[in-house]
């Protein structure tokens, strides 16, 4: 484990909506981190979509008002932003005040070392212009999981991440997606990490306005800039929110069959060499999660076709 290189901890931004049980579990897991109480924390609570959701959102706000941590600031949205708009606005606001930020959604369970990892990586790679984000999630893949260092991949991941003002500054949530990219076989192979994810199909749906996603546009932006992200060899987060959420449903078989391991420790190195780990991409593309993700994406497309047909 690499020691922190600075005493200044990155601010943490948390995005919440109507799941008080999930948010409580995230806060409790973060409270076990050494740096949590010394870090600025801002929690955005999105406004309700309807009367039914307003009861749940009020429950989230009541829970947050009971928290005595003096470093936590609550921002209540007056209207329903949705996850895409909320994250884009919230991260942008935080990076107008700070030069780095840690971003978490309310359905995650964090390792007690996650803030040590984020802060060390944010410090180490602050001046590496090719590094656009630091990610906390890693699939369970034997060769990858036994690796002693973090990985460098030309992609990002939304389950717990961090970035810098320099990387986010020119990002536009309405970034134009070039049709020639989506139709290119070479682009699809590279952007999908050789088949680990079908990001291209989801990006096409997002470009058509059929999928409301901030992450796919951010991932496309990073990729087209020639950027990379830092990934741990073992996941420092667990996603506890597959049952409900903006992009979760009964069509997502990952919630039934994917391996969910307890968050790992920060017991690996942060390399100075930021060349892409292509061997790791090969491992990911052959993984169980890659196969399940392919089925999930196809099921999601079928779901949207059914919904569009009903309309």
HELIX and SHEET records of a PDB file:
HELIX    1   1 UNK A   20  UNK A   30  1                                  11    
HELIX    2   2 UNK A   36  UNK A   38  5                                   3    
HELIX    3   3 UNK A   51  UNK A   65  1                                  15    
HELIX    4   4 UNK A   82  UNK A   97  1                                  16    
HELIX    5   5 UNK A  114  UNK A  124  1                                  11    
HELIX    6   6 UNK A  142  UNK A  145  1                                   4    
HELIX    7   7 UNK A  165  UNK A  168  1                                   4    
HELIX    8   8 UNK A  179  UNK A  182  1                                   4    
HELIX    9   9 UNK A  185  UNK A  191  1                                   7    
HELIX   10  10 UNK A  193  UNK A  195  5                                   3    
HELIX   11  11 UNK A  199  UNK A  207  1                                   9    
HELIX   12  12 UNK A  215  UNK A  224  1                                  10    
HELIX   13  13 UNK A  254  UNK A  257  1                                   4    
HELIX   14  14 UNK A  278  UNK A  285  1                                   8    
HELIX   15  15 UNK A  288  UNK A  310  1                                  23    
SHEET    1   A 8 UNK A  72  UNK A  76  0                                        
SHEET    2   A 8 UNK A  41  UNK A  45  1                                        
SHEET    3   A 8 UNK A  11  UNK A  16  1                                        
SHEET    4   A 8 UNK A 100  UNK A 105  1                                        
SHEET    5   A 8 UNK A 161  UNK A 164 -1                                        
SHEET    6   A 8 UNK A 131  UNK A 135 -1                                        
SHEET    7   A 8 UNK A 228  UNK A 231  1                                        
SHEET    8   A 8 UNK A 151  UNK A 153 -1                                        
SHEET    1   B 2 UNK A 108  UNK A 110  0                                        
SHEET    2   B 2 UNK A 237  UNK A 239 -1                                        
END                                                                             
